[in-house]
Amino acid sequence: MRAADIFLSFEGRLDRERWLGAAALFVTLVLATYAATWLLARNGAISFGAREAIRTFVQIALLVPWFALDWKGVSGRWAMICPALIIVSRILEWPSVEARIGPAHAALGSAVAWAQLAVALWLAYALAGRAGQEGPNAYGADPRGG
């Protein structure tokens, strides 16, 4: 399977090693973005708004590839949970949304953040920890060649 098929196609299946490698790439990109923007903002090279804009851009740019990656490992319905929670958390950061929600905003933001973590850990377990179905299934041939 080519890299474009892993990150941009919603067809087929992935073996555990390819999924882990792609997931590690995404995590590395996000962590590197957060570290670089934190350093740049700390040193005054970029503003807080620019830092948040860069982080949001990277997260949005990774949504489709991440979604395609997870789609190959679990049912598409379940794979939509993480991107949906990311979008919700970003919307909650808007000042107009914060003002409209009022005092419950902090609790709601925390609940969404914890839900993101829980879903990410569950997906990581489901995609990297559990053995996949042997042989072909409705999503394609066994990527292990079985």
ZINOR-V280154 format. One record per residue. N is the residue number from 1. RES is the residue in three letters. OMEGA is omega in whole degrees, -180 to 180 (none if undefined). D_CENTER is the distance of its C-alpha to the mean C-alpha in Angstrom with 2 decimals. Layout:
# ZINOR-V280154
[[N:RES:OMEGA:D_CENTER] [N:RES:OMEGA:D_CENTER]]
This chain:
# ZINOR-V280154
[[1:MET:-180:21.13] [2:ARG:180:20.53] [3:ALA:179:17.46] [4:ALA:178:17.45] [5:ASP:180:17.52] [6:ILE:-171:14.53] [7:PHE:-174:12.28] [8:LEU:-179:14.20] [9:SER:178:16.01] [10:PHE:-179:15.39] [11:GLU:176:18.45] [12:GLY:-178:19.41] [13:ARG:177:18.18] [14:LEU:172:16.79] [15:ASP:-175:18.49] [16:ARG:-177:17.00] [17:GLU:179:17.76] [18:ARG:179:15.98] [19:TRP:-180:12.77] [20:LEU:179:13.12] [21:GLY:179:14.07] [22:ALA:179:11.23] [23:ALA:178:8.66] [24:ALA:177:11.14] [25:LEU:179:11.27] [26:PHE:-179:7.72] [27:VAL:179:8.37] [28:THR:179:11.80] [29:LEU:-179:11.11] [30:VAL:180:9.35] [31:LEU:178:12.14] [32:ALA:178:14.72] [33:THR:-180:14.01] [34:TYR:-180:14.39] [35:ALA:-178:17.46] [36:ALA:-180:19.03] [37:THR:176:18.78] [38:TRP:179:20.08] [39:LEU:-180:22.94] [40:LEU:179:23.76] [41:ALA:180:23.92] [42:ARG:-179:25.89] [43:ASN:177:28.37] [44:GLY:-179:28.77] [45:ALA:177:27.57] [46:ILE:180:25.12] [47:SER:176:25.16] [48:PHE:179:22.80] [49:GLY:178:22.03] [50:ALA:178:21.35] [51:ARG:-180:19.03] [52:GLU:179:16.94] [53:ALA:179:17.22] [54:ILE:179:16.01] [55:ARG:179:12.92] [56:THR:179:12.21] [57:PHE:-180:13.08] [58:VAL:179:10.74] [59:GLN:180:7.67] [60:ILE:180:9.39] [61:ALA:-179:10.41] [62:LEU:-176:7.15] [63:LEU:-177:6.28] [64:VAL:178:9.06] [65:PRO:179:8.81] [66:TRP:179:5.44] [67:PHE:178:7.16] [68:ALA:179:10.30] [69:LEU:-179:9.48] [70:ASP:-180:8.77] [71:TRP:-178:11.64] [72:LYS:-176:13.93] [73:GLY:179:13.55] [74:VAL:177:13.92] [75:SER:-178:15.48] [76:GLY:178:13.80] [77:ARG:-178:14.48] [78:TRP:-179:12.48] [79:ALA:-179:9.43] [80:MET:-175:9.63] [81:ILE:-178:9.42] [82:CYS:178:5.85] [83:PRO:179:5.85] [84:ALA:179:9.40] [85:LEU:176:9.19] [86:ILE:179:7.45] [87:ILE:179:10.29] [88:VAL:-179:12.75] [89:SER:178:12.30] [90:ARG:178:12.93] [91:ILE:179:15.84] [92:LEU:180:17.22] [93:GLU:179:17.65] [94:TRP:180:20.11] [95:PRO:-179:23.65] [96:SER:178:25.07] [97:VAL:179:22.71] [98:GLU:-180:23.45] [99:ALA:-178:27.13] [100:ARG:-178:27.15] [101:ILE:178:25.55] [102:GLY:-173:27.87] [103:PRO:-179:28.23] [104:ALA:-176:25.61] [105:HIS:-179:22.85] [106:ALA:180:22.23] [107:ALA:179:22.15] [108:LEU:177:19.80] [109:GLY:178:17.37] [110:SER:180:17.66] [111:ALA:179:17.24] [112:VAL:179:13.94] [113:ALA:178:12.70] [114:TRP:177:14.16] [115:ALA:177:12.75] [116:GLN:-180:9.11] [117:LEU:-179:10.36] [118:ALA:-180:12.38] [119:VAL:179:10.01] [120:ALA:178:7.65] [121:LEU:178:11.13] [122:TRP:179:12.47] [123:LEU:178:10.06] [124:ALA:177:10.72] [125:TYR:-177:14.32] [126:ALA:-175:14.51] [127:LEU:-176:13.25] [128:ALA:-175:14.77] [129:GLY:-178:17.53] [130:ARG:176:19.25] [131:ALA:178:21.46] [132:GLY:178:20.79] [133:GLN:179:23.59] [134:GLU:178:26.35] [135:GLY:-179:27.85] [136:PRO:174:26.87] [137:ASN:-175:25.36] [138:ALA:-177:24.45] [139:TYR:178:21.35] [140:GLY:180:23.42] [141:ALA:177:25.35] [142:ASP:-178:24.55] [143:PRO:178:22.63] [144:ARG:178:24.78] [145:GLY:-177:27.83] [146:GLY:none:29.15]]
